[in-house]
Amino acid sequence: MFQKLIFSFILFAFQFGFAQSEKVTDKDVKLLLYKSGDYLTDLECGNSLNLAKKALSAALIIEDIQLVARAYNLIGLNFEEFSDYKKAIHFYYKGLEYANLSSNDTLKYGLNNNLGNVYCYRKVNFKEGIKHYEKGLKYAYKINDELKITYAKLNIASAYFAIGDYKKGFPYLKSTEKIINEAGGLEAKLFMNSLFGSYYSHINENQKAEASFNEALRLCGENKEAFVENHTLDVYNDFSKYYFKNEDYKNAYLYLDKFNQLKNKIVNDKRTIGAKITGTQVELDEYKNQIDKIESERYIQKLNIKQSKIVVTLFIVVFLVLLLLSFTLYKNNRFKKKVNYELTIANQELMIAKEKAEEASKLKTQFVSTISHELRTPLYGVVGITNMILDEHKELINSPYINSLKFSAKYLLSLVNDILQINKIEENKIILESLTFNIADEINTVLSSLQFIANKNKNKIKCEIDTAIPESLIGDKLRLSQILMNLVSNALKFTKKGKVIVTVDLVRVDGKMNYIKFKVQDNGIGIAKDDQDRIFEKFVQIERKEDDYQGTGLGLSIVQRLIELFGSEIFLESREGVGTTFTFTIGFEADSIKSNKIISDFEVDLTSSQIFKVLVVEDNKINQMVTKKILEGNNFKCQVVDDGLIALKLLKKETFDVILMDLNMPIINGFDTSRKIREIGVTTPIVALTAFAKEEVIEEVIASGMNDIIIKPFEPVKLFQVIINQINKIKKSD
């Protein structure tokens, strides 16, 4: 073994010396770059990166700065293909550093343009992107390339439009019109017409906007080149937004549908292409490390090439010493080696299993978080607009329709939360709330919201409530409503021309606890005995004779788990053709002192004549409208901005009593905005408004300098309570 190691080392030393004498020409480097480019075109990024790395190493040896810049450019393109934009930007800048040392303005144009593309099209930093586009335009003028000048102007216009600065972007777009119409290619015409459509839509010149969008669509329809699909996708999206802005919802939906269909097709095509590059993902970090080391390694190699023999000799001496030491330890470590090998294999298997489990858990968490956020956001609009209607039309305050709408929105929110977090229910992570309520009011609200199902199936609903039940009870009224909503709606769906009876009886009183028995009875089709043990399982839908019953199969499963959270159980009695009865008993507290305290905790004193200034940082227009309406109707002066950058500029000029901060915004999110607000010395309380689950964001909310958090949708009184509390804290500290 010792002889083999010595031989291997001598062979390495020989190869090391041989490598120093190997000659490389610029022709060899260019050939490597051409092949690397071909591999990148075919999305064989592993091969492309290998060749680009070799080309970079060779270009540094022959000290050809233009070829070095081209190699870095290719490496950047590979990382951009992998959506690793941070590394792509790093290598583009390395390439630009060498290109600036040369007189090749075409190369400088290309690298600046690529940097602009990463910053703008990948939405990394529009300000930096525009800066590089403008530098690229300067070099395009120097080389007098009309095509490059045109595309640089279009890119600058597109970037300004993307950040809403149409005034700055339009002159660049307008200056390309004549050239493109006379001698422009297909892509330039598509690009130009799409931008004109966006501009004219912005300034409300609708005829010109439609003409531009239609011309872009006409060009898309007449050509089948690969890049046309992406332009078509953008035009569909812009056209849909245009029609929506002009309240032409029919055409808005039409083009949104076309957008979604084409997007799905492109996504499916990309999945097929993506399979070609997936295998090289794990090598990216290693490639970057190797590439970063090439310059320093070549520099050190050049300085020490004359001393290579000394280095090799010293290495051999160290190697022999290490071998001697290893030999003396060999016998003692033989047994340990065997055990360590077995442990290593076991640890590797455990690590692989752990990584897979963590990845699966991460994906699940991301999915649940995203779906939860996307569902809660429109629900905030529904609840908010319902409250606005009640505020503006006091005569509707007792309307069963408005109350049913408001209740249904709250119920839907609770249902969404439970369905998305059913695993938390199983792990008993759902905590019941203590709220004061009147049981008759809650049941009547539930039954009113389900009256349309009763009418559809020609059913009658009867409710019998024991008068001995206290008027005010304490418990989780929303969970109780959800249980009854599921049971009564099931009874109504599976009953035709029949009757559903809801009976509520006080069965016993134990101190302050009142135990109430609920019974939901129908004379519908009933449940077969063999199926009665399965109906509480998740996603189970028992087959019926009729085929018009729909649902997720989660309703009764959620009911059972919620009743278990109340410390009770549900019972079922059913016969086919006769009907079904569900019964359960829940204990609620009856304590007038505690009820009054709970109610007072939600009361907010809005009688003060003082007007508080509130800054709302929110990008969603509907949410802006709802939040502003809630605040301005209750002694608050509200100012709304669309993103964090505008908020930062405003806070340097004006002061506010409190800031309401959305977390999920483009350009700069709520966390980063809050950090920058604290960095400039602003101490105004910041309250996060978000549709994400509280436990998902609370740590980062606190770390970013925010003071409190409210989950959308929320009751206005809860918002006022948090705002007043934060303002009072500031006053006390002063």
C-alpha positions in Angstrom: 0.0 0.0 0.0 2.8 2.4 0.9 4.5 1.8 -2.5 1.3 2.5 -4.3 0.8 5.8 -2.5 4.4 6.8 -3.3 3.9 5.9 -6.9 0.7 7.9 -7.1 2.3 10.9 -5.6 5.3 10.8 -8.0 2.7 10.5 -10.9 0.9 13.6 -9.5 4.2 15.5 -9.4 5.0 14.5 -13.0 1.5 15.6 -14.1 1.9 18.9 -12.2 5.1 19.6 -14.0 3.7 18.6 -17.4 0.7 20.9 -16.9 3.0 23.9 -16.4 4.6 23.3 -19.8 1.3 22.8 -21.7 0.7 25.6 -24.2 -2.7 27.2 -24.7 -3.8 29.5 -27.6 -6.6 31.9 -28.0 -8.1 29.6 -30.7 -8.4 26.8 -28.1 -10.2 29.2 -25.6 -12.6 30.4 -28.3 -13.4 26.8 -29.2 -14.2 26.0 -25.6 -16.4 29.1 -25.4 -18.3 28.1 -28.5 -18.9 24.6 -27.3 -20.0 25.9 -23.8 -22.5 28.2 -25.5 -23.9 25.3 -27.6 -24.3 23.2 -24.4 -26.1 26.2 -22.7 -28.5 26.5 -25.7 -29.4 22.8 -25.2 -29.7 23.4 -21.4 -26.9 20.9 -20.7 -25.6 23.3 -18.0 -23.3 20.9 -16.4 -21.2 20.5 -19.5 -21.5 24.2 -20.3 -20.2 25.2 -16.9 -17.3 22.7 -17.2 -16.2 24.1 -20.5 -16.7 27.7 -19.4 -14.5 27.0 -16.3 -11.8 25.5 -18.5 -12.0 28.4 -20.9 -11.7 30.9 -17.9 -8.6 29.0 -16.6 -7.0 29.0 -20.1 -7.8 32.7 -20.8 -6.2 33.7 -17.5 -3.1 31.8 -18.4 -2.7 33.5 -21.8 -3.9 36.8 -20.2 -6.5 37.6 -22.8 -8.9 39.9 -20.9 -11.6 39.8 -23.5 -11.8 36.0 -23.4 -11.8 36.1 -19.6 -14.8 38.5 -19.8 -16.6 36.2 -22.3 -16.0 33.2 -20.0 -17.4 35.0 -17.0 -20.4 36.1 -19.1 -21.1 32.4 -20.0 -20.8 31.3 -16.4 -23.3 34.1 -15.4 -25.7 32.9 -18.0 -25.6 29.4 -16.7 -26.4 30.5 -13.1 -29.2 32.7 -14.4 -30.6 29.6 -16.1 -30.7 27.9 -12.7 -32.5 31.0 -11.3 -29.5 31.6 -9.0 -29.5 35.3 -9.6 -27.2 36.3 -6.9 -24.4 34.2 -8.3 -25.3 35.2 -11.9 -24.9 38.9 -10.9 -21.6 38.1 -9.2 -20.1 36.6 -12.4 -21.5 39.3 -14.7 -19.7 41.9 -12.6 -16.5 39.9 -12.8 -16.9 39.8 -16.5 -17.6 43.5 -16.7 -14.5 44.2 -14.6 -12.4 42.6 -17.3 -14.4 44.0 -20.2 -13.9 47.5 -18.9 -10.1 46.9 -19.2 -10.5 46.3 -22.9 -11.6 48.4 -25.8 -14.4 46.0 -26.9 -17.6 48.1 -26.5 -19.8 45.3 -27.9 -18.7 43.1 -25.0 -19.4 45.9 -22.5 -22.8 46.4 -24.0 -23.6 42.7 -23.7 -22.6 42.4 -20.0 -24.4 45.6 -19.0 -27.5 44.4 -20.8 -27.3 41.0 -19.1 -27.1 42.7 -15.7 -30.1 44.9 -16.6 -32.0 41.8 -17.5 -31.3 40.0 -14.2 -32.1 43.1 -12.1 -35.3 44.0 -13.9 -36.8 40.9 -15.5 -36.1 38.9 -12.3 -37.4 41.8 -10.2 -34.2 42.0 -8.1 -33.5 45.7 -8.2 -35.1 47.9 -10.9 -32.9 50.9 -10.0 -29.6 49.0 -10.6 -31.1 47.4 -13.7 -32.0 50.7 -15.3 -28.5 52.0 -14.5 -26.9 49.1 -16.4 -29.4 49.4 -19.3 -28.4 53.1 -19.7 -24.7 52.1 -19.7 -25.5 49.5 -22.3 -27.3 52.2 -24.4 -24.2 54.4 -24.2 -22.0 51.6 -25.6 -24.6 50.8 -28.3 -24.3 54.4 -29.5 -20.5 54.1 -29.5 -20.5 51.1 -31.8 -23.4 52.7 -33.8 -25.5 49.5 -33.8 -29.1 50.5 -34.5 -30.5 47.2 -33.3 -28.7 47.3 -30.0 -29.7 50.9 -29.5 -33.4 50.0 -30.2 -33.4 47.1 -27.7 -31.6 49.1 -25.1 -34.3 51.8 -25.3 -37.1 49.3 -25.2 -35.6 47.6 -22.1 -35.3 51.0 -20.3 -38.9 51.9 -21.1 -40.1 48.5 -19.9 -38.2 48.9 -16.6 -39.6 52.3 -16.0 -43.1 51.1 -16.8 -42.7 48.2 -14.4 -42.1 50.6 -11.5 -44.9 52.9 -12.6 -42.7 55.7 -13.9 -44.3 56.1 -17.3 -43.2 59.7 -17.7 -39.5 58.8 -17.7 -40.0 55.6 -19.7 -42.2 57.0 -22.6 -39.5 59.1 -24.4 -37.3 56.0 -24.8 -40.2 54.0 -26.2 -41.4 56.8 -28.5 -37.9 57.2 -30.0 -37.9 53.6 -31.2 -41.3 53.8 -33.1 -40.1 55.0 -36.4 -37.1 52.7 -36.7 -39.0 49.6 -35.6 -42.0 50.3 -37.9 -39.6 50.8 -40.9 -37.0 48.1 -40.3 -37.7 46.3 -37.0 -37.9 42.6 -36.6 -40.8 40.6 -35.2 -39.6 40.6 -31.6 -39.0 44.4 -31.6 -42.5 45.1 -33.0 -44.1 42.8 -30.5 -42.1 44.4 -27.6 -42.9 48.0 -28.8 -46.7 47.4 -29.4 -47.0 45.7 -26.0 -45.3 48.7 -24.3 -47.5 51.2 -26.2 -50.6 49.3 -25.1 -49.5 49.6 -21.4 -48.6 53.3 -21.8 -51.9 54.3 -23.4 -53.8 52.2 -20.9 -52.1 54.1 -18.1 -53.0 57.5 -19.6 -56.6 56.3 -20.4 -56.3 56.6 -24.2 -58.3 53.5 -24.6 -58.6 53.4 -28.4 -54.8 53.6 -28.8 -54.3 51.1 -26.1 -56.6 48.5 -27.7 -55.0 49.2 -31.1 -51.5 48.5 -29.8 -52.5 45.4 -27.9 -54.5 44.1 -30.9 -51.5 44.7 -33.2 -49.2 42.8 -30.8 -51.7 39.9 -30.8 -51.9 40.0 -34.6 -48.1 39.7 -34.8 -48.2 36.8 -32.3 -50.8 35.0 -34.3 -48.9 35.2 -37.6 -45.7 33.8 -36.2 -44.7 30.5 -34.6 -41.2 31.3 -33.3 -40.4 30.0 -29.8 -40.0 33.4 -28.2 -43.5 34.5 -29.4 -45.3 32.5 -26.8 -43.7 34.5 -23.9 -44.7 37.8 -25.6 -48.2 36.5 -26.2 -48.4 35.6 -22.5 -47.5 39.2 -21.5 -50.0 40.7 -24.0 -52.8 38.5 -22.7 -52.0 39.6 -19.1 -51.7 43.3 -20.0 -54.9 43.2 -22.1 -56.8 41.5 -19.2 -55.6 44.2 -16.7 -56.6 46.9 -19.2 -60.2 45.6 -19.6 -60.5 45.1 -15.8 -59.4 48.7 -15.3 -62.1 49.8 -17.7 -64.7 47.6 -16.0 -65.1 45.4 -19.1 -65.1 42.3 -17.0 -66.2 40.0 -19.8 -63.2 40.7 -21.9 -61.0 40.9 -18.8 -62.0 37.3 -18.0 -61.6 36.2 -21.6 -58.0 37.3 -21.8 -57.2 36.1 -18.3 -58.5 32.7 -19.3 -56.3 32.8 -22.4 -53.4 33.9 -20.2 -53.9 31.0 -17.8 -54.2 28.4 -20.6 -51.0 29.6 -22.4 -49.2 29.9 -19.0 -50.1 26.2 -18.2 -48.8 25.1 -21.6 -45.5 27.0 -21.1 -45.1 25.6 -17.6 -45.7 22.1 -18.9 -43.1 22.6 -21.7 -40.7 24.0 -19.2 -41.1 21.0 -16.9 -40.0 18.8 -19.8 -37.0 21.1 -20.5 -36.3 21.4 -16.8 -35.7 17.6 -16.6 -32.5 18.2 -18.6 -30.9 20.5 -16.1 -32.2 19.1 -12.8 -29.3 16.7 -12.5 -26.7 19.4 -12.3 -28.3 21.5 -9.5 -26.3 19.9 -6.7 -23.0 20.8 -8.5 -23.7 24.6 -8.6 -22.0 25.5 -5.3 -18.9 23.4 -6.1 -18.7 25.0 -9.6 -18.8 28.5 -8.1 -16.1 27.7 -5.5 -13.9 26.3 -8.3 -14.5 29.3 -10.6 -13.8 31.8 -7.8 -10.5 30.0 -7.0 -9.3 29.9 -10.6 -7.9 33.5 -10.7 -6.1 33.2 -7.3 -4.8 29.8 -8.1 -3.4 30.9 -11.5 -1.8 34.0 -9.9 -0.2 31.9 -7.2 0.9 29.3 -9.7 2.5 31.9 -11.9 4.5 33.4 -8.9 5.6 30.0 -7.6 6.2 28.0 -10.8 10.0 28.2 -10.3 9.6 26.8 -6.8 7.3 23.9 -7.8 10.1 21.3 -7.2 10.7 22.6 -3.7 6.9 22.5 -3.0 6.7 18.9 -4.3 9.7 17.8 -2.2 8.3 19.4 1.0 4.9 17.8 0.2 6.6 14.3 -0.1 8.3 14.8 3.2 5.1 15.7 4.9 3.4 12.9 3.2 6.0 10.3 4.4 5.7 11.6 8.0 1.9 11.3 7.9 2.3 7.8 6.5 4.6 6.8 9.3 2.3 8.2 11.9 -0.6 6.4 10.2 1.3 3.1 10.3 1.9 3.4 14.1 -1.8 4.0 14.7 -3.0 1.3 12.3 -3.3 -1.6 14.7 -5.0 0.4 17.4 -7.5 1.9 15.0 -8.4 -1.2 12.9 -11.3 -2.2 15.0 -12.5 1.4 15.4 -12.3 1.8 11.6 -14.7 -1.1 11.1 -17.2 0.3 13.6 -16.8 3.8 12.3 -17.5 2.6 8.8 -20.7 1.0 9.9 -21.7 4.1 11.8 -20.9 6.3 8.9 -23.2 4.2 6.6 -25.9 4.3 9.1 -25.5 8.1 9.7 -25.5 8.7 5.9 -28.8 6.8 5.6 -30.2 8.7 8.5 -29.1 12.0 7.1 -30.7 11.2 3.7 -33.9 10.2 5.4 -33.8 13.3 7.6 -33.2 15.6 4.6 -36.1 14.0 2.6 -38.4 14.4 5.6 -37.3 18.0 6.2 -37.8 18.8 2.5 -41.3 17.2 2.5 -42.2 19.1 5.6 -40.9 22.4 4.2 -42.9 21.9 0.9 -46.0 21.2 2.9 -45.5 24.2 5.1 -44.9 26.4 2.1 -48.0 25.1 0.4 -50.2 25.6 3.4 -48.8 29.0 4.1 -49.3 30.2 0.5 -52.9 28.8 0.2 -53.8 30.2 3.6 -52.5 33.7 2.6 -54.2 33.7 -0.8 -57.6 32.7 0.7 -57.5 35.1 3.7 -56.6 38.1 1.5 -60.0 38.2 -0.5 -61.9 37.2 2.7 -60.5 40.5 4.3 -62.2 42.3 1.4 -65.5 40.5 1.9 -65.6 41.1 5.6 -64.4 44.7 5.3 -66.9 45.7 2.5 -69.8 44.1 4.5 -68.9 46.3 7.4 -68.7 49.3 5.1 -72.2 48.6 3.8 -73.5 48.4 7.4 -71.8 51.6 8.3 -73.2 53.5 5.3 -76.7 52.0 5.5 -77.7 51.9 9.1 -81.2 50.7 8.0 -79.7 47.4 7.0 -78.2 46.7 10.5 -81.0 44.2 11.3 -81.1 42.7 7.8 -81.0 38.9 7.9 -79.3 38.9 4.5 -76.4 41.2 5.5 -76.0 39.4 8.9 -76.0 36.1 7.1 -73.3 37.4 4.6 -71.1 38.6 7.5 -71.6 35.4 9.4 -70.9 33.3 6.4 -67.6 35.1 5.7 -66.5 34.6 9.2 -67.5 31.0 9.1 -65.7 30.5 5.8 -62.5 31.9 7.3 -62.7 29.5 10.2 -63.4 26.6 7.8 -60.4 27.6 5.6 -58.2 27.7 8.7 -59.4 24.3 10.0 -59.2 22.5 6.6 -55.7 23.8 6.0 -54.6 23.0 9.5 -56.4 19.7 10.1 -53.1 18.2 11.1 -52.9 20.7 13.9 -56.4 19.8 15.1 -55.3 16.2 15.3 -52.3 17.3 17.4 -54.5 19.4 19.6 -52.8 22.6 18.6 -56.1 24.5 18.1 -56.9 26.6 21.2 -60.6 27.3 21.9 -61.5 31.0 22.5 -63.5 32.4 25.3 -66.1 34.8 24.0 -69.5 36.0 25.3 -72.5 35.0 23.2 -76.2 34.3 23.1 -76.9 30.8 22.0 -80.3 31.6 20.4 -78.7 34.4 18.3 -75.9 32.2 17.1 -78.2 29.3 16.2 -80.6 31.6 14.4 -77.8 33.2 12.4 -76.6 29.7 11.4 -80.1 28.6 10.3 -80.7 31.9 8.4 -77.5 31.4 6.4 -78.7 27.9 5.5 -82.2 28.8 4.5 -81.4 28.8 0.8 -80.5 25.1 1.0 -83.8 24.4 2.8 -85.7 26.3 0.1 -83.9 24.4 -2.7 -84.9 21.0 -1.3 -88.3 22.2 -0.1 -87.4 21.4 3.6 -88.6 23.1 6.8 -86.3 24.0 9.6 -87.6 23.9 13.2 -85.6 25.2 16.2 -86.4 24.4 19.8 -84.3 26.1 22.5 -84.7 25.5 26.2 -85.6 28.8 27.9 -83.7 27.7 31.0 -80.4 28.3 29.2 -78.7 31.5 30.5 -78.9 34.5 28.1 -75.1 35.0 28.1 -72.6 32.1 27.8 -68.8 32.1 27.6 -67.1 29.8 25.0 -65.9 29.5 21.5 -69.0 30.5 19.6 -67.4 30.3 16.2 -66.4 26.7 16.6 -69.9 25.9 17.9 -71.4 27.6 14.9 -69.0 25.6 12.6 -70.2 22.3 14.2 -73.9 23.2 13.8 -73.3 24.6 10.3 -71.8 21.3 9.1 -74.5 19.1 10.8 -77.5 21.2 9.7 -76.3 21.7 6.1 -75.7 17.9 5.8 -79.2 17.2 7.1 -80.7 19.7 4.6 -78.7 18.3 1.7 -79.8 14.7 2.3 -83.4 15.4 3.0 -86.0 16.2 0.3 -89.5 17.8 1.1 -88.9 16.9 4.8 -88.1 18.5 8.1 -84.8 19.3 10.0 -85.2 19.9 13.8 -82.5 21.5 15.9 -83.1 20.9 19.7 -81.1 22.6 22.4 -81.6 21.6 26.0 -80.0 22.4 29.3 -79.3 19.0 30.8 -77.3 19.9 34.0 -75.6 22.7 35.9 -72.4 22.2 37.7 -71.3 25.4 39.5 -70.9 28.0 36.7 -70.8 25.3 34.0 -74.0 24.8 32.0 -74.0 21.5 30.1 -76.1 21.9 26.9 -77.3 19.0 24.8 -77.6 19.7 21.0 -79.6 17.4 18.7 -79.8 17.7 14.9 -82.5 15.4 13.5 -83.8 14.9 10.0 -86.2 12.6 8.2 -84.0 12.2 5.1 -82.5 9.2 3.4 -80.5 7.9 6.4 -77.2 6.1 6.5 -76.6 2.4 6.0 -75.4 0.6 9.2 -72.2 -0.6 7.4 -71.3 3.0 6.6 -71.9 4.6 10.0 -68.5 3.8 11.4 -66.7 5.4 8.4 -68.5 8.8 8.0 -66.2 10.5 10.5 -63.1 9.6 8.6 -61.3 12.2 6.5 -62.3 12.5 2.8 -64.9 9.8 3.1 -68.2 10.3 1.1 -70.7 7.6 1.5 -72.4 6.6 -1.8 -76.0 7.6 -2.0 -78.8 6.6 -4.4 -79.0 10.2 -5.6 -75.9 11.6 -7.4 -76.2 15.3 -6.7 -74.5 15.5 -3.2 -71.2 17.3 -3.2 -68.6 18.1 -0.6 -65.0 17.6 0.4 -65.7 14.7 2.8 -64.1 16.7 5.6 -67.2 18.2 7.3 -68.0 15.4 9.8 -64.3 14.7 10.4 -63.8 18.3 11.5 -67.1 18.2 13.5 -65.9 15.2 15.5 -62.5 16.7 16.2 -63.9 20.1 17.2 -66.4 18.4 19.6 -63.4 16.4 21.1 -61.7 19.8 21.6 -64.7 20.8 23.7 -64.1 17.6 25.8 -67.1 15.8 24.5 -68.1 13.2 21.9 -70.8 13.0 19.1 -73.4 10.2 18.8 -75.2 9.0 15.7 -78.5 7.2 15.2 -79.7 6.5 11.7 -81.9 4.2 9.6 -82.1 4.1 5.9 -85.3 5.7 4.6 -86.2 7.0 8.1 -83.6 9.6 8.9 -80.6 10.6 11.0 -80.0 12.1 14.4 -76.7 13.6 15.7 -76.3 14.4 19.4 -73.6 15.9 21.5 -73.2 17.8 24.8 -70.9 20.8 25.5 -70.4 22.7 28.7 -70.3 26.5 28.6 -69.6 28.9 31.5 -72.2 31.3 32.7 -70.6 34.2 34.6 -72.0 37.7 34.3 -68.8 39.3 35.8 -66.5 37.5 33.5 -68.8 38.2 30.5 -68.8 41.9 31.2 -65.0 41.8 31.5 -64.6 40.0 28.1 -66.9 42.6 26.5 -65.1 45.5 28.0 -61.7 44.1 26.8 -63.0 44.6 23.2 -64.5 48.1 23.9 -62.3 50.9 22.5 -62.9 54.5 23.5 -63.4 56.4 20.2 -65.2 59.3 21.7 -62.0 61.4 22.0 -61.9 64.4 19.7 -58.2 63.8 19.0 -57.5 62.8 15.4 -54.7 60.2 15.1 -52.6 60.0 11.9 -52.2 56.5 10.5 -49.9 55.5 7.6 -51.1 52.4 5.7 -48.5 50.6 3.6 -50.4 48.2 1.4 -50.2 47.2 -2.3 -53.7 45.6 -2.6 -56.2 48.2 -3.8 -59.2 46.5 -2.3 -57.4 46.2 1.1 -56.4 49.8 0.8 -60.0 50.9 0.3 -61.4 48.7 3.2 -58.7 49.7 5.7 -59.0 53.4 4.9 -62.7 53.3 5.2 -62.6 51.6 8.6 -60.1 54.2 9.9 -61.5 57.4 8.5 -64.9 56.6 10.0 -63.4 56.4 13.6 -61.3 59.5 14.4 -58.3 58.5 12.3 -56.7 60.5 9.5 -55.4 57.9 7.0 -52.7 58.1 4.3 -52.2 55.1 2.0 -49.0 54.3 0.1 -48.4 51.4 -2.3 -45.0 50.1 -1.3 -42.2 50.4 1.3 -40.0 52.8 -0.7 -42.7 55.4 -0.9 -43.3 55.0 2.8 -39.7 55.6 3.7 -39.6 58.8 1.6 -42.8 60.0 3.3 -41.6 59.2 6.8 -38.6 61.5 6.3 -41.0 64.4 5.7 -44.0 63.6 7.9 -44.8 62.1 11.3 -47.6 59.6 12.1 -49.1 58.2 15.3 -49.0 54.6 14.0 -48.0 52.7 10.9 -50.0 49.7 9.5 -47.6 47.5 7.5 -48.6 44.8 5.0 -45.9 42.1 4.9 -46.2 40.7 1.4 -45.4 43.5 -1.0 -43.5 43.8 -4.3 -40.2 45.8 -4.6 -39.5 45.7 -0.8 -41.5 43.6 1.7 -42.9 44.7 5.0 -40.0 43.2 7.1 -37.3 45.0 5.2 -39.3 48.2 5.1 -39.7 48.1 8.9 -36.0 47.5 9.4 -35.1 50.5 7.2 -37.7 52.7 9.1 -35.9 51.8 12.4 -32.5 52.5 10.7 -33.5 56.1 9.9 -34.5 56.7 13.5 -38.3 56.6 13.3 -39.8 55.2 16.5 -43.5 55.3 15.4 -45.3 52.0 16.4 -45.6 49.6 13.5 -48.4 47.1 13.4 -48.2 44.2 10.9 -51.3 43.5 8.8 -51.0 40.1 7.2 -53.0 37.1 5.9 -50.2 34.7 7.0 -50.7 32.6 10.1 -49.4 34.4 13.1 -47.1 31.6 14.2 -45.4 31.6 10.8 -44.2 35.3 10.9 -44.2 36.4 14.5 -40.5 35.9 15.1 -39.5 37.9 12.0 -42.1 40.6 12.8 -40.5 41.2 16.2 -36.9 40.9 14.8 -37.7 43.5 12.1 -38.7 46.1 14.7 -42.5 45.9 14.5 -44.6 46.3 17.6 -47.7 44.1 17.1 -49.5 42.0 14.5 -53.1 41.5 13.3 -54.2 38.7 11.1 -56.6 39.6 8.2 -59.5 39.5 8.1 -60.2 41.1 11.5 -63.0 42.9 13.4 -62.5 46.7 13.2 -62.8 46.9 17.0 -59.7 44.6 17.3 -57.8 47.0 15.0 -58.8 50.0 17.0 -57.8 48.3 20.2 -54.3 47.5 19.0 -53.8 51.0 17.6 -55.0 52.8 20.7 -52.8 50.4 22.9 -49.7 51.2 20.9 -50.4 55.0 21.0 -50.9 54.8 24.7 -47.6 52.9 25.2 -45.8 55.7 23.4 -47.5 58.3 25.5 -46.6 56.5 28.7 -42.9 56.1 27.7 -42.7 59.9 26.9 
